[in-house]
């Protein structure tokens, strides 16, 4: 009888971990992530979903007309945005329910990526 193959999630270490309460008073843990680690996670598709939280230019009227670029994205779209300029800041947040979010911030762009916890985990 063949046994089902189980895979162990890839584990990374979050740097400078901190515990705090978010705006909903939910206890969360947050730590810094290396830029190359964030890109590797995106490249391997270890995500559940990705969303652009805002893209800003010097043309406010145009930005407002396109809702500041907010909305769902694919991992490839986030990687394409990372290619010209590496993200300045990358964080991972672990919520009480065990879900993980990767946050990428740089020159007038912000992305939030929900991670596939079956594929990748972080030690805090």
PyMOL commands that set and color helices and strands:
alter all, ss='L'
color gray80, all
select helices_A, chain A and resi 35-43+60-65+67-69+75-84
alter helices_A, ss='H'
color red, helices_A
select strands_A, chain A and resi 10-13+15-21+27-32+47-55+71-73+89-94+100-106+109-115+120-123
alter strands_A, ss='S'
color yellow, strands_A
deselect
rebuild
show_as cartoon
